[in-house]
Amino acid sequence: MKKNAIRGGTYSAVITAIVLAILIAVNVLVSVLPSGSTEYDISSSQLYSVTSNTKSVVNALTEDVTIYWIVQADQEDAIIENLLGRYESLSDHITVEKRNPDVYPTFAEQYTDETVVNNSLVVECGERSRYISYYDIYVTSTDMYSYSYNTSFDGEGAITSAIDYVVNPDQPVVYALTGHGESDLPSTMADTIEKENITVESLSLVNSDEIPEDAACLIIYSPQSDISETERDMLEEYVEGGGKLLVMAGPVADAELANLYSLLEPYGATAAEGVVVEGDRAHYAFSTPAALMPDMAESDITSSLIEEGYYPILPIAIGLQMGENTTSATVTSLLTTSDAAYSKLSGYDMTTYDYEDGDIEGPFTLGLQAEYDNGGTLIWFTSSIYLDDMYNAYSSGANVNLTMNALSSLTGESEAMAIRAKSLNYSYLTISDSTSGLLKVLMIGVIPLAVLCAGIAVMVRRRRLLK
């Protein structure tokens, strides 16, 4: 019996040692696996995941990219660390290296003149680099409805855009028309364009014989005076010849844009006089009938907004009346008012939003796209101020997103586009008092009692078996 006991004990000890060795080996193996293979993202905003856009950019890499993580010891941001691990696991061409500013105090100076804070990044490939500030990763915006601040995580968008920038020296160039009192692009729109690696240059057609060949697109934003007939002809030939034109022009208080809006006439679109006002409460915002919330037609430009439930807001807009298209282009009305809309002839001088004799009845088109078979494309929005930061905030960013979708469709921008920031705001679960009471009864009373009864039943059954 002693020999059997010793033999059994030895056998148990050997089996235990083998199992422990296997468990240790498995743990060591799992610890070296990338986080993307061992962690599952169950957050509602998919905070710890990367999109297919990022995977497309990273999988196409043929050059080595280094991401320098500028952070002091024990100050690492857990979300950024997780994200960088996922980038590194996606491609052998991506390497993440930490640079402690206490050890390398002058490291960041070769990349930026800004004050560098912990958890900032530098993305480098060859001689090209881009600095990403911590404040470009965690973005704070104002909620105009609740007068509060929203924080979102834009790490993926910033890093993927930087990777696309450093590996592609040939980035699209967009020319903005000047010479007619055009406004500068609002800061949010300008920053978004920069993030998408699009270069914006100024262009005056008055002293140019042609539109530059490297123009991926021509932009006309908020002109305050009309273009000349010569400029109109140049723009018309440019689009018909395969060029891309994006226009954002609404009514002007003391001028008419007859030549500019005559560009639309061949496509069957005629600009109605005055300012459009909505008669349907579901189609305007903030009790202001001139702040239009148009219906969106399904297209590559609008589909993402429709799917996510966003609504652009177009204040002070011109209405387009659609007729016969006399060109070979395919014309699509992207944004339309309700049938109850009308255009106030008094325009900026209106004293009431009510319909008056002489006002022009709708519906109207507020956004239009015309496409030729040769690639020539015209996209037109009929408000000059909808991209202002205030109106963009009112639309929860939908105005800029709509315009960026249009611009990216014109420039043929890469997969680095359209990576939205992920909200870090908490969504609280609110339940009624009756539901709360029911849950308390179940958790405190019913479930413990059921477990206790089950235990008693098992104990009684086992005693009976022993007898």
N, C-alpha and C positions, 0 to 999 in steps of 0.2 A: 504493500500500500504506500510505503514511503517512496519507493522507486516511481510508482505511478504519479504520486503527488509531485515529485521533483520533475518528472518528465512533463507533466501537465503545466507546471509553473514555468518551466523553460520554454515550452511551446507558446504559452501566453505572452511571455516576455518578448520572444522573437517576433510574434505577430504584431504586438504593440509597437515594437521598434520599427518594423517595416511600415506600419500604417503612419507612424509619426514621420518617418523619412519621406513617405509619399506626400503627406500633407505639407511638410516643409518645402519639398521640391515644387509642389503646385503653387504654394504661396510665393516662392521666389520667382517662378515663371510668370505668374499673374502680375507681380509688382513691376516687371520690366516691360509688360505690354503697354501700348499707348492707351491713354484714357478713353479714347473713342471706342476701344474694344472691350472695356471693362465697366464702363459707366453708361447708364441709360438716362436720357433726359426726359423727365416727367414734368418739367415746368411748363406752365400754360403758354409762355411766350417763346418756348424753345431756346432759352437763354444759353444753354450749354451745347447747342448744336450749330452746325454750319449749313448754309443753304446749298442748293445745287449750283447756284451761280458761282460760289466760291470754289466748289469742286471742279467746275469747268475751267476756271482760271488756273487753279493750282495744277490740275492734271495735264495742262498744256505746257507746263514749264519745261524749258530745255536748258536754262541757265540756273546757276546756283544763286539762291537768295538767302541773305542773312538778316534775321530780325534781332536787333539788339534791344534787350529789355533793361532799361535804366531804372534801377531800384536798389535801395539800401537793404542790407541784410535784415531779415525778419519783417520787412514791410511789404512783402509781395501781396498783390491783390489776388484773391482766390479765383475770381471769375476770369481775369485776364490770364492767369496761369493755366487754367483749364483750356481756354481758347487757344493759347499759343501751343499747348500740347496737341490739340487737334490739328492745327496747321502742320506741325512737324510730322505728325503721323500720316498726313495725306500725301506727302511727296518726299522723296530722298533729296530733292533739290532745295528743301527748306531747312535751315538750321537756326535754332534759337540760342542766343548767348546772352548771359546776364552781364551787365556792367554796373558795378557798385560805384556811385559817384564819390564815395569816401575813398575808394581805392583809385579810381580814374577820374579825378576832379575836372579835367579838361576834355574828357572824351566827347561830350555832347557839343562842344563849341565848334567843332569842325562841320557840324550838320545844321546848326540853328543859332540865331542870335537871341532867341526867346529864353526866358527863365524856365529851366527844366525842373519839373517836379517828379516825385516818385511815380513809378509805373507808367512813364512815358516810353515811347518806342521809336526806333529808327529802323527803317527798312532799306536795305542796300543791295544793289546788284551791279557789280563792276564800278563804274564811275557815277552811276545815278543813285540817288538816295532820296528818301522823304522822311521828315520828322513828324511824328504823330504825338501830340500833346495828350496828357491824361484827360484834359478838358475837352478834347475832341472824341474821346472814347466814352466818357460819361457826359452826356449832353443834357442841359437843363433848359426847358422851355416854359413859356407862360401859358396857362390855360385861361383863355379869355372869358370862358363861361363861369368858372368858379373863382377866378382871380387868385389862383394858386399856381404852384410850380410843379411841373412834371419832370421826372428824371428818366432818361432812357439810356440804354447801353448800345453804342454804335461801334463797338470794337471790330466786329466782322466787316462792316462796311468800310471802315477806315483802313484796316489792314489789307483787305482784298484790293481796294482802290490803289493803295500804295504799291502793292506787288505788281498790279497791272501797269502802273506808271513806270516803275524802275526797269521792267523787262521789255517795255515797248517804247522806244524813243520816238516813234512816229505817232503822235497823238493827234486827234482831230482838231482842226482850227475852224472856229466860227467867227464870222465877221459881223459886227453890229453897225448898221447904217447910221451915219451922222450927217449933220448939216440942216436939220429941220427941227431943232429944239428937242431932240430925243432925250428921254430921261436915262440916267444910269440904271442898270439893273439893280433892284433892291438887294439888300445884303444877304437875305436867306437864299434867294435865287442864285446870286453870284457865288456864294459859298458852295452851294450844291453843284453848280457847274464845275467849279474848281475841283471838288471832290471826285467828280466823274472824269477827271483828267482831260477836260476840254479847254482849249486855249481860246480866249476871246480877244479879237483885234478890232480896231475901229476902221471904218471904210467910208469914204466920201465918194459918191459917184460923180460929183461935180467935176473933180479933177482926175477922174479915172476913165480910161477908155473901155475897160472891161472889168468884170468881177474876177478876182484872182483865181487861178486854176486850183490852188490848194484849199479853196473854200469848201469845207464839208457842208456848210449851211450858211445862209445869210439871215440875220435877224433884224427886224424892224420893231422897236419897242417904244411905245408912247410918243409918237411924233406930235409936235405942236403946230406944225405948218405943213402945207401940202408939198409933195414932190413935183418936179417938173415933168413935162410930157416926155422929154428925152430919158429921164430916169425911169419913168414908167415903162417905156419901150424896152430899155435895157433889162429891167426886171422881168418883163413878160417873155422876152427871148431867152433869158437865163433859165426860167422854169421850163419852158417848152423844149429847151435843149438838154434837159436832164438835171438842172440845178435844183437845190432845195431852198425853200423860202418859208420862214416862220414869222408871221406878223401878229402883233398885239397892239391894236389901235382902236380906240373908242372915240366918242364925240369930243370935240374941242370947243371950248366956250366961245372963242372969238374968231374961229376960222373954219373953213370947210376943207375936207380932204378928198376933193372930187377926183383928182388924178390918181391918188392912191387907191381909193375904193373902186375906180374904174377897172383895176386889175381883175376884179371879181366878176365883172359883167359877162365875159365870154363863158363863164361857168354857170350862168343863169342866176347869179346872186346880185341883187340890187339893194344898196343901203337905204333904209327908210330914214326919213328926216326925224330928228328929235332923239329922245332918250326912252328906252324901253322900260315899261312899268308892268308888273304882274298883277293880274286880277284874281289869281288863285292863291289862297293863303299857303298852300302846300308847296308853292314854288318861289317863295321869297323868305328872307331871313330877318330876324330881329324887328319884326313889325315895320320893316322898311321895304315897300314894294319895288324900289329901284335896286335892291340888293338881291339879284336874281339867283335862284337855285334851279338851273335847267335840268331837263331830262337828258340822259346820256345814251347815245346809241352804242351798241356793242361793237368794239373795235380793239385793235392792239393798244391803242392809246388810252382807252377808257376802261378796259376790262378789269384791270387790277383794282381800280377805284370801286367799280360796281360790286366786285366779289367781296371786298372788305367793308362795304357800306359807307364809303366816303362821298361827300357831296361838294363840288366846287361852288364857290360863290362869286358871281360876276356883278360888281356894282357899276352903275353908270355905263351902260352898254348900248351900242347901236344894234338895231334889228335888221337882219338880212331877209329879204323876201325872195323866195326861190322861184325861178322860172325855168326856161329851156336852156339846157347845156349845149352850146354850139361847138365844143371842142371834142377831142378824142379822149380826154381825161375822164376818169371815173370820179364822180363827185359824191361825197358823203357828208351829211349834216351830223356832226359829232354832238353838238349841244343844241337843244331846242326848248323854247318856252312852251307854256300851256296855250290852249286855244283862247284863254281869257286874257292874254297879254295884249298890250297896246303901246304904241309909241307916242309919247307926249311931244307935240310940235314945239311947245315952249321950251323944251330942253332944260338947260341949267336955270332958266328963269321960271320954271314951274312953281306955282304956289299951292297946288293940290295934287295928290296922287289920283284923284278921281278922273274917270273918263269924261272928256269934254268934246264938244262938236269940233270936228276937224282932225282929231287924233286918229292915228292909223291903227286899224285893228290887226291883231296877229293871227296865227302864231308866227314866230320869227326863228330864224337860225342864228345862234350866237357863236358857234364854232363850226368850221368847215374844213374839209380836206379834199384836195383834188390831186389825183395821181395819174401820171402818164405811163405808158408801157415802157418808155425808155428810162424810167426812174425819176423823172422830174416830178416834184411834189410841192404843193403849196398847202400850208396849214395856217388857218386864220382864226384868231379869237378877237371878239369885238369890244373888249374893254381894255382901257389903258392903265387901269389902277388895280386890277385884281391880284397882281403879284406883290403889291405893297405888303410889307411884313405884317401889318395889322390885319388886313383881310385874309392873308394866308393863315394867320393864327386863328382867326374866326372859323376858317374852314378845316381846322386841325391838320394843316399842311396839304390839303387836297389840291389847292391851286398850284402850288409849286410842283407837286407830284404829277399833276395832269400835264403841265408844261414840259417837265423833264421827260415824261413819256413821249411827248411829241418830238422833243429835240433829239432824244436818243433814237427814235425811229427814223429821223432825217439823217443823222450822222452815222447810223449803223454802228453805234457804240457797242463795246464788248459785253461779256457776261458780268463784268464788274458792276454794271448798272443795277438799279432797283433792289439793293439790299437795304431794307428798312431797319431803322433803329428799333431795339426791343425794349418795351416798357419795363421799368423797374417798380412801378407803382403797384401796391398791393390791392388785390380784389378781395374785399371782405364778404364773407358769407353772412347774410342777414336772414334770420328765421323768425317766425311769429312766436308769441308767447305760448300758444297751444302746442305748436311743434316742439318748442323747448321743453315744455312739461312732459310731453310724451317721451321724448328722448331720455329725460331724467328717470322716468319710471322704468324704461327698458334697461338703461345702463346700471342703475343703482338697485333696482328691485328684481325685475323679471329675469334678466340674464344671470346674475349671481345665484338666484334661487334655483334656476334650471340646472346650473352647474352643480350646486349642492345636492339636489335631488338625484342627479345622475351619479354622483359619487357615492351617495348612500345606497342606491340601487346596486351598484357594482360591488360594494363591500358586502351587502347582504347576500348577493348571489355567490360570492366566493366562500363565505362562511358555510352556506348550505352545501357547497361542493366538498368542503373539507370534512363535513360530517358523514 
